[in-house]
């Protein structure tokens, strides 16, 4: 079953509540969840998580009622309040890791590693692109995401647009591995990239916008510092300007 991020978040909330209900030591289980960052608003930067804005308030109210009716647990009663549910969503939004265990992603990853001539590489890339398009028509987006999970050690890794490590699911299940991308010296911080594959190569403004909306911070890694004088435009805005310029040249 493939879940989009919002559905995976709701499913994960239900699993979190169920794990507390079934735990022999509820306090210890609650403490494990409390170790994750769960602040829905960065007051200093005046940022709020994008899933907690006014446009989603109606859905949050409905979800609050459904969770209360179906899964209420007295030891975490604050989770079933409006503010408490916002905090739980913030916890998942800022710490949740998409679990990419699909066979398709493994196939594509193996294809990327092939040492083949350029013309064959071009044909293979075109085939994969079309494969994604055809499969998306049948099953929807998020083909490479099997759901969402919380990992205490992985959540301790800060972000960098030039990360020295990355998250992988080498065993084809929910077991997460953090793999070094280059040599990491003793005492050097291990950083991963919070951005998806497409966003990583976008403009500095696009990357910062994504991080502000989803993680409530502004990145100051070396790449962002080097690009600090770049125009404050998203990659899509730049593409639109390029297209407009092409149309003007053609006329």
PyMOL commands that set and color helices and strands:
alter all, ss='L'
color gray80, all
select helices_A, chain A and resi 5-22+26-34+50-52+54-71+74-80+82-95+103-112+118-139+154-156+197-200+204-215+222-226+235-250
alter helices_A, ss='H'
color red, helices_A
select strands_A, chain A and resi 41-42+47-48+97-98+148-149+158-159+165-168+177-180+191-192
alter strands_A, ss='S'
color yellow, strands_A
deselect
rebuild
show_as cartoon
